[in-house]
Amino acid sequence: MFFRKKKWLRKEFDQKLLEQLDSMKTNRNNQKLLVERSFDPSEEFITEAKITEAKYFFLFKEAKHRKITIRTK
């Protein structure tokens, strides 16, 4: 009875983590593409892209630590 809430909360937060991971992945890919296509990107923009990449890999490691799998239908 007490563990039902814990399972429900874990499922909810795992879903939120997957949503954040997906949005961060698209954001990272967009910034990476912009840096590659830029002639002379500013240092600030390169730093921002690196920060976004670090955030993405942090979320990726967290999902791996929680053993979350993405199930396709």
Gaussian input, Z-matrix of N, CA and C with variables (Angstrom, degrees):
# hf/3-21g

backbone

0 1
 N
 C     1     B1
 C     2     B2     1     A1
 N     3     B3     2     A2     1     D1
 C     4     B4     3     A3     2     D2
 C     5     B5     4     A4     3     D3
 N     6     B6     5     A5     4     D4
 C     7     B7     6     A6     5     D5
 C     8     B8     7     A7     6     D6
 N     9     B9     8     A8     7     D7
 C    10    B10     9     A9     8     D8
 C    11    B11    10    A10     9     D9
 N    12    B12    11    A11    10    D10
 C    13    B13    12    A12    11    D11
 C    14    B14    13    A13    12    D12
 N    15    B15    14    A14    13    D13
 C    16    B16    15    A15    14    D14
 C    17    B17    16    A16    15    D15
 N    18    B18    17    A17    16    D16
 C    19    B19    18    A18    17    D17
 C    20    B20    19    A19    18    D18
 N    21    B21    20    A20    19    D19
 C    22    B22    21    A21    20    D20
 C    23    B23    22    A22    21    D21
 N    24    B24    23    A23    22    D22
 C    25    B25    24    A24    23    D23
 C    26    B26    25    A25    24    D24
 N    27    B27    26    A26    25    D25
 C    28    B28    27    A27    26    D26
 C    29    B29    28    A28    27    D27
 N    30    B30    29    A29    28    D28
 C    31    B31    30    A30    29    D29
 C    32    B32    31    A31    30    D30
 N    33    B33    32    A32    31    D31
 C    34    B34    33    A33    32    D32
 C    35    B35    34    A34    33    D33
 N    36    B36    35    A35    34    D34
 C    37    B37    36    A36    35    D35
 C    38    B38    37    A37    36    D36
 N    39    B39    38    A38    37    D37
 C    40    B40    39    A39    38    D38
 C    41    B41    40    A40    39    D39
 N    42    B42    41    A41    40    D40
 C    43    B43    42    A42    41    D41
 C    44    B44    43    A43    42    D42
 N    45    B45    44    A44    43    D43
 C    46    B46    45    A45    44    D44
 C    47    B47    46    A46    45    D45
 N    48    B48    47    A47    46    D46
 C    49    B49    48    A48    47    D47
 C    50    B50    49    A49    48    D48
 N    51    B51    50    A50    49    D49
 C    52    B52    51    A51    50    D50
 C    53    B53    52    A52    51    D51
 N    54    B54    53    A53    52    D52
 C    55    B55    54    A54    53    D53
 C    56    B56    55    A55    54    D54
 N    57    B57    56    A56    55    D55
 C    58    B58    57    A57    56    D56
 C    59    B59    58    A58    57    D57
 N    60    B60    59    A59    58    D58
 C    61    B61    60    A60    59    D59
 C    62    B62    61    A61    60    D60
 N    63    B63    62    A62    61    D61
 C    64    B64    63    A63    62    D62
 C    65    B65    64    A64    63    D63
 N    66    B66    65    A65    64    D64
 C    67    B67    66    A66    65    D65
 C    68    B68    67    A67    66    D66
 N    69    B69    68    A68    67    D67
 C    70    B70    69    A69    68    D68
 C    71    B71    70    A70    69    D69
 N    72    B72    71    A71    70    D70
 C    73    B73    72    A72    71    D71
 C    74    B74    73    A73    72    D72
 N    75    B75    74    A74    73    D73
 C    76    B76    75    A75    74    D74
 C    77    B77    76    A76    75    D75
 N    78    B78    77    A77    76    D76
 C    79    B79    78    A78    77    D77
 C    80    B80    79    A79    78    D78
 N    81    B81    80    A80    79    D79
 C    82    B82    81    A81    80    D80
 C    83    B83    82    A82    81    D81
 N    84    B84    83    A83    82    D82
 C    85    B85    84    A84    83    D83
 C    86    B86    85    A85    84    D84
 N    87    B87    86    A86    85    D85
 C    88    B88    87    A87    86    D86
 C    89    B89    88    A88    87    D87
 N    90    B90    89    A89    88    D88
 C    91    B91    90    A90    89    D89
 C    92    B92    91    A91    90    D90
 N    93    B93    92    A92    91    D91
 C    94    B94    93    A93    92    D92
 C    95    B95    94    A94    93    D93
 N    96    B96    95    A95    94    D94
 C    97    B97    96    A96    95    D95
 C    98    B98    97    A97    96    D96
 N    99    B99    98    A98    97    D97
 C   100   B100    99    A99    98    D98
 C   101   B101   100   A100    99    D99
 N   102   B102   101   A101   100   D100
 C   103   B103   102   A102   101   D101
 C   104   B104   103   A103   102   D102
 N   105   B105   104   A104   103   D103
 C   106   B106   105   A105   104   D104
 C   107   B107   106   A106   105   D105
 N   108   B108   107   A107   106   D106
 C   109   B109   108   A108   107   D107
 C   110   B110   109   A109   108   D108
 N   111   B111   110   A110   109   D109
 C   112   B112   111   A111   110   D110
 C   113   B113   112   A112   111   D111
 N   114   B114   113   A113   112   D112
 C   115   B115   114   A114   113   D113
 C   116   B116   115   A115   114   D114
 N   117   B117   116   A116   115   D115
 C   118   B118   117   A117   116   D116
 C   119   B119   118   A118   117   D117
 N   120   B120   119   A119   118   D118
 C   121   B121   120   A120   119   D119
 C   122   B122   121   A121   120   D120
 N   123   B123   122   A122   121   D121
 C   124   B124   123   A123   122   D122
 C   125   B125   124   A124   123   D123
 N   126   B126   125   A125   124   D124
 C   127   B127   126   A126   125   D125
 C   128   B128   127   A127   126   D126
 N   129   B129   128   A128   127   D127
 C   130   B130   129   A129   128   D128
 C   131   B131   130   A130   129   D129
 N   132   B132   131   A131   130   D130
 C   133   B133   132   A132   131   D131
 C   134   B134   133   A133   132   D132
 N   135   B135   134   A134   133   D133
 C   136   B136   135   A135   134   D134
 C   137   B137   136   A136   135   D135
 N   138   B138   137   A137   136   D136
 C   139   B139   138   A138   137   D137
 C   140   B140   139   A139   138   D138
 N   141   B141   140   A140   139   D139
 C   142   B142   141   A141   140   D140
 C   143   B143   142   A142   141   D141
 N   144   B144   143   A143   142   D142
 C   145   B145   144   A144   143   D143
 C   146   B146   145   A145   144   D144
 N   147   B147   146   A146   145   D145
 C   148   B148   147   A147   146   D146
 C   149   B149   148   A148   147   D147
 N   150   B150   149   A149   148   D148
 C   151   B151   150   A150   149   D149
 C   152   B152   151   A151   150   D150
 N   153   B153   152   A152   151   D151
 C   154   B154   153   A153   152   D152
 C   155   B155   154   A154   153   D153
 N   156   B156   155   A155   154   D154
 C   157   B157   156   A156   155   D155
 C   158   B158   157   A157   156   D156
 N   159   B159   158   A158   157   D157
 C   160   B160   159   A159   158   D158
 C   161   B161   160   A160   159   D159
 N   162   B162   161   A161   160   D160
 C   163   B163   162   A162   161   D161
 C   164   B164   163   A163   162   D162
 N   165   B165   164   A164   163   D163
 C   166   B166   165   A165   164   D164
 C   167   B167   166   A166   165   D165
 N   168   B168   167   A167   166   D166
 C   169   B169   168   A168   167   D167
 C   170   B170   169   A169   168   D168
 N   171   B171   170   A170   169   D169
 C   172   B172   171   A171   170   D170
 C   173   B173   172   A172   171   D171
 N   174   B174   173   A173   172   D172
 C   175   B175   174   A174   173   D173
 C   176   B176   175   A175   174   D174
 N   177   B177   176   A176   175   D175
 C   178   B178   177   A177   176   D176
 C   179   B179   178   A178   177   D177
 N   180   B180   179   A179   178   D178
 C   181   B181   180   A180   179   D179
 C   182   B182   181   A181   180   D180
 N   183   B183   182   A182   181   D181
 C   184   B184   183   A183   182   D182
 C   185   B185   184   A184   183   D183
 N   186   B186   185   A185   184   D184
 C   187   B187   186   A186   185   D185
 C   188   B188   187   A187   186   D186
 N   189   B189   188   A188   187   D187
 C   190   B190   189   A189   188   D188
 C   191   B191   190   A190   189   D189
 N   192   B192   191   A191   190   D190
 C   193   B193   192   A192   191   D191
 C   194   B194   193   A193   192   D192
 N   195   B195   194   A194   193   D193
 C   196   B196   195   A195   194   D194
 C   197   B197   196   A196   195   D195
 N   198   B198   197   A197   196   D196
 C   199   B199   198   A198   197   D197
 C   200   B200   199   A199   198   D198
 N   201   B201   200   A200   199   D199
 C   202   B202   201   A201   200   D200
 C   203   B203   202   A202   201   D201
 N   204   B204   203   A203   202   D202
 C   205   B205   204   A204   203   D203
 C   206   B206   205   A205   204   D204
 N   207   B207   206   A206   205   D205
 C   208   B208   207   A207   206   D206
 C   209   B209   208   A208   207   D207
 N   210   B210   209   A209   208   D208
 C   211   B211   210   A210   209   D209
 C   212   B212   211   A211   210   D210
 N   213   B213   212   A212   211   D211
 C   214   B214   213   A213   212   D212
 C   215   B215   214   A214   213   D213
 N   216   B216   215   A215   214   D214
 C   217   B217   216   A216   215   D215
 C   218   B218   217   A217   216   D216

   B1=1.4446
   B2=1.5326
   B3=1.3103
   B4=1.4552
   B5=1.5190
   B6=1.3210
   B7=1.4483
   B8=1.5220
   B9=1.3025
   B10=1.4629
   B11=1.5219
   B12=1.3138
   B13=1.4556
   B14=1.5347
   B15=1.3072
   B16=1.4631
   B17=1.5293
   B18=1.3216
   B19=1.4559
   B20=1.5225
   B21=1.3072
   B22=1.4573
   B23=1.5253
   B24=1.3395
   B25=1.4617
   B26=1.5200
   B27=1.3069
   B28=1.4648
   B29=1.5238
   B30=1.3293
   B31=1.4593
   B32=1.5342
   B33=1.3256
   B34=1.4645
   B35=1.5293
   B36=1.3150
   B37=1.4618
   B38=1.5254
   B39=1.3173
   B40=1.4589
   B41=1.5246
   B42=1.3137
   B43=1.4667
   B44=1.5309
   B45=1.3221
   B46=1.4657
   B47=1.5253
   B48=1.3229
   B49=1.4618
   B50=1.5256
   B51=1.3150
   B52=1.4604
   B53=1.5294
   B54=1.3246
   B55=1.4623
   B56=1.5288
   B57=1.3278
   B58=1.4640
   B59=1.5251
   B60=1.3054
   B61=1.4579
   B62=1.5221
   B63=1.3195
   B64=1.4613
   B65=1.5256
   B66=1.3297
   B67=1.4671
   B68=1.5283
   B69=1.3193
   B70=1.4627
   B71=1.5270
   B72=1.3290
   B73=1.4646
   B74=1.5287
   B75=1.3194
   B76=1.4703
   B77=1.5232
   B78=1.3179
   B79=1.4608
   B80=1.5226
   B81=1.3279
   B82=1.4696
   B83=1.5245
   B84=1.3226
   B85=1.4657
   B86=1.5288
   B87=1.3295
   B88=1.4625
   B89=1.5238
   B90=1.3227
   B91=1.4604
   B92=1.5199
   B93=1.3206
   B94=1.4603
   B95=1.5295
   B96=1.3076
   B97=1.4595
   B98=1.5284
   B99=1.3334
   B100=1.4636
   B101=1.5277
   B102=1.3214
   B103=1.4643
   B104=1.5255
   B105=1.3306
   B106=1.4600
   B107=1.5216
   B108=1.3145
   B109=1.4626
   B110=1.5256
   B111=1.3060
   B112=1.4577
   B113=1.5242
   B114=1.3304
   B115=1.4614
   B116=1.5231
   B117=1.3227
   B118=1.4570
   B119=1.5323
   B120=1.3519
   B121=1.4680
   B122=1.5281
   B123=1.3097
   B124=1.4667
   B125=1.5277
   B126=1.3254
   B127=1.4637
   B128=1.5296
   B129=1.3237
   B130=1.4654
   B131=1.5327
   B132=1.3247
   B133=1.4664
   B134=1.5334
   B135=1.3238
   B136=1.4630
   B137=1.5226
   B138=1.3419
   B139=1.4613
   B140=1.5247
   B141=1.3231
   B142=1.4614
   B143=1.5301
   B144=1.3219
   B145=1.4629
   B146=1.5304
   B147=1.3210
   B148=1.4680
   B149=1.5284
   B150=1.3203
   B151=1.4697
   B152=1.5255
   B153=1.3308
   B154=1.4564
   B155=1.5214
   B156=1.3306
   B157=1.4577
   B158=1.5303
   B159=1.3198
   B160=1.4691
   B161=1.5277
   B162=1.3320
   B163=1.4685
   B164=1.5264
   B165=1.3397
   B166=1.4621
   B167=1.5215
   B168=1.3398
   B169=1.4562
   B170=1.5224
   B171=1.3269
   B172=1.4612
   B173=1.5249
   B174=1.3443
   B175=1.4628
   B176=1.5273
   B177=1.3298
   B178=1.4624
   B179=1.5279
   B180=1.3315
   B181=1.4654
   B182=1.5257
   B183=1.3210
   B184=1.4648
   B185=1.5280
   B186=1.3177
   B187=1.4654
   B188=1.5198
   B189=1.3112
   B190=1.4635
   B191=1.5267
   B192=1.3190
   B193=1.4610
   B194=1.5257
   B195=1.3239
   B196=1.4679
   B197=1.5226
   B198=1.3341
   B199=1.4808
   B200=1.5243
   B201=1.3239
   B202=1.4527
   B203=1.5259
   B204=1.3141
   B205=1.4506
   B206=1.5234
   B207=1.3132
   B208=1.4623
   B209=1.5255
   B210=1.2872
   B211=1.4536
   B212=1.5213
   B213=1.3113
   B214=1.4542
   B215=1.5154
   B216=1.2973
   B217=1.4683
   B218=1.4968
   A1=110.09
   A2=117.88
   A3=120.90
   A4=112.06
   A5=117.12
   A6=121.03
   A7=112.75
   A8=118.30
   A9=121.08
   A10=110.90
   A11=116.36
   A12=120.15
   A13=110.06
   A14=116.81
   A15=121.10
   A16=110.07
   A17=117.59
   A18=121.62
   A19=110.89
   A20=116.38
   A21=121.88
   A22=110.13
   A23=116.95
   A24=120.75
   A25=111.04
   A26=116.96
   A27=120.40
   A28=110.51
   A29=116.66
   A30=121.03
   A31=110.68
   A32=115.67
   A33=120.87
   A34=110.84
   A35=116.90
   A36=119.67
   A37=111.76
   A38=117.79
   A39=120.05
   A40=110.45
   A41=116.46
   A42=120.66
   A43=110.36
   A44=116.96
   A45=120.03
   A46=111.06
   A47=116.24
   A48=120.60
   A49=110.70
   A50=116.99
   A51=120.43
   A52=111.79
   A53=116.69
   A54=119.99
   A55=110.99
   A56=116.57
   A57=120.44
   A58=110.88
   A59=116.58
   A60=121.21
   A61=110.77
   A62=116.33
   A63=120.31
   A64=111.44
   A65=117.12
   A66=119.56
   A67=111.24
   A68=116.63
   A69=120.31
   A70=110.74
   A71=117.01
   A72=120.74
   A73=110.72
   A74=116.72
   A75=119.17
   A76=110.55
   A77=116.95
   A78=121.22
   A79=110.84
   A80=116.66
   A81=121.97
   A82=110.67
   A83=116.19
   A84=119.74
   A85=111.54
   A86=116.82
   A87=120.37
   A88=111.37
   A89=117.04
   A90=120.08
   A91=111.53
   A92=117.01
   A93=120.75
   A94=109.93
   A95=116.58
   A96=121.44
   A97=111.08
   A98=116.49
   A99=119.78
   A100=111.89
   A101=116.99
   A102=120.26
   A103=110.10
   A104=116.47
   A105=119.91
   A106=112.08
   A107=117.81
   A108=121.38
   A109=113.52
   A110=117.45
   A111=120.77
   A112=110.15
   A113=115.17
   A114=119.99
   A115=110.63
   A116=115.95
   A117=120.93
   A118=109.07
   A119=117.05
   A120=118.47
   A121=110.83
   A122=115.28
   A123=119.74
   A124=109.92
   A125=114.63
   A126=120.42
   A127=110.80
   A128=116.36
   A129=121.29
   A130=110.69
   A131=115.70
   A132=120.04
   A133=110.90
   A134=117.17
   A135=120.95
   A136=110.24
   A137=116.50
   A138=121.10
   A139=111.04
   A140=116.46
   A141=120.94
   A142=110.76
   A143=116.86
   A144=120.79
   A145=110.93
   A146=116.94
   A147=120.65
   A148=111.26
   A149=116.76
   A150=120.88
   A151=110.16
   A152=116.37
   A153=120.73
   A154=110.42
   A155=116.69
   A156=120.73
   A157=110.98
   A158=117.08
   A159=120.90
   A160=111.02
   A161=116.89
   A162=120.65
   A163=110.50
   A164=116.17
   A165=120.12
   A166=110.59
   A167=117.18
   A168=119.69
   A169=111.76
   A170=117.90
   A171=120.25
   A172=110.58
   A173=116.86
   A174=120.36
   A175=110.56
   A176=116.33
   A177=120.66
   A178=110.66
   A179=116.80
   A180=120.78
   A181=111.09
   A182=116.49
   A183=120.18
   A184=110.58
   A185=116.84
   A186=120.40
   A187=110.32
   A188=116.95
   A189=120.84
   A190=110.20
   A191=117.11
   A192=121.57
   A193=111.15
   A194=116.58
   A195=120.73
   A196=112.52
   A197=115.77
   A198=122.24
   A199=110.88
   A200=115.23
   A201=121.72
   A202=108.32
   A203=116.02
   A204=120.05
   A205=109.02
   A206=114.71
   A207=120.30
   A208=107.00
   A209=115.64
   A210=120.35
   A211=109.16
   A212=116.38
   A213=120.52
   A214=108.99
   A215=114.83
   A216=119.57
   A217=111.15
   D1=-41.53
   D2=-177.50
   D3=-76.76
   D4=-24.97
   D5=-175.93
   D6=-83.51
   D7=-13.38
   D8=179.87
   D9=-63.75
   D10=-42.83
   D11=-179.50
   D12=-65.35
   D13=-39.61
   D14=-179.60
   D15=-62.93
   D16=-43.62
   D17=178.24
   D18=-63.77
   D19=-41.67
   D20=-179.30
   D21=-64.75
   D22=-43.62
   D23=178.80
   D24=-65.29
   D25=-42.31
   D26=179.55
   D27=-61.39
   D28=-42.09
   D29=179.16
   D30=-62.94
   D31=-41.96
   D32=-179.37
   D33=-64.70
   D34=-45.77
   D35=-178.42
   D36=-73.07
   D37=-30.61
   D38=174.15
   D39=-64.54
   D40=-39.04
   D41=178.31
   D42=-65.78
   D43=-41.76
   D44=177.34
   D45=-63.25
   D46=-39.45
   D47=178.39
   D48=-62.82
   D49=-41.97
   D50=178.20
   D51=-64.26
   D52=-38.85
   D53=177.71
   D54=-65.12
   D55=-43.49
   D56=177.73
   D57=-64.48
   D58=-39.22
   D59=179.43
   D60=-63.69
   D61=-41.93
   D62=179.54
   D63=-65.88
   D64=-44.75
   D65=-179.80
   D66=-67.83
   D67=-36.88
   D68=178.65
   D69=-68.79
   D70=-33.20
   D71=178.32
   D72=-65.40
   D73=-44.72
   D74=179.06
   D75=-66.88
   D76=-39.46
   D77=177.85
   D78=-62.56
   D79=-44.07
   D80=179.37
   D81=-63.20
   D82=-44.95
   D83=-179.64
   D84=-63.77
   D85=-39.82
   D86=178.59
   D87=-64.20
   D88=-45.39
   D89=-179.81
   D90=-67.09
   D91=-38.26
   D92=178.58
   D93=-63.37
   D94=-41.96
   D95=178.56
   D96=-64.34
   D97=-41.20
   D98=178.86
   D99=-65.08
   D100=-39.75
   D101=178.55
   D102=-65.07
   D103=-41.81
   D104=-179.88
   D105=-65.91
   D106=-35.40
   D107=-176.41
   D108=-88.24
   D109=-9.53
   D110=-179.95
   D111=-77.50
   D112=144.24
   D113=176.81
   D114=-75.49
   D115=-47.73
   D116=-178.22
   D117=-140.87
   D118=80.18
   D119=-179.12
   D120=-70.32
   D121=143.91
   D122=179.99
   D123=-72.90
   D124=159.06
   D125=179.28
   D126=-62.78
   D127=-36.20
   D128=179.75
   D129=-63.24
   D130=-42.11
   D131=-179.49
   D132=-68.32
   D133=-39.50
   D134=177.77
   D135=-64.45
   D136=-41.35
   D137=178.41
   D138=-63.81
   D139=-41.26
   D140=178.66
   D141=-63.84
   D142=-38.66
   D143=177.69
   D144=-65.76
   D145=-39.14
   D146=178.56
   D147=-67.27
   D148=-37.51
   D149=177.78
   D150=-65.01
   D151=-42.30
   D152=178.60
   D153=-63.23
   D154=-40.48
   D155=178.25
   D156=-64.64
   D157=-40.11
   D158=178.21
   D159=-64.07
   D160=-40.99
   D161=178.17
   D162=-63.49
   D163=-41.71
   D164=179.61
   D165=-61.90
   D166=-45.95
   D167=-178.91
   D168=-68.57
   D169=-30.84
   D170=175.01
   D171=-63.95
   D172=-45.87
   D173=178.67
   D174=-64.91
   D175=-37.24
   D176=178.69
   D177=-63.13
   D178=-43.82
   D179=178.77
   D180=-65.49
   D181=-37.25
   D182=178.70
   D183=-65.25
   D184=-41.40
   D185=177.85
   D186=-65.02
   D187=-38.40
   D188=178.12
   D189=-67.28
   D190=-39.81
   D191=178.66
   D192=-63.85
   D193=-38.20
   D194=179.29
   D195=-80.72
   D196=-5.90
   D197=179.53
   D198=60.85
   D199=47.71
   D200=178.66
   D201=-89.34
   D202=131.11
   D203=176.37
   D204=-115.88
   D205=147.00
   D206=177.63
   D207=-96.25
   D208=119.55
   D209=-178.77
   D210=-99.90
   D211=122.44
   D212=176.61
   D213=-95.37
   D214=148.19
   D215=-176.31
   D216=-93.63

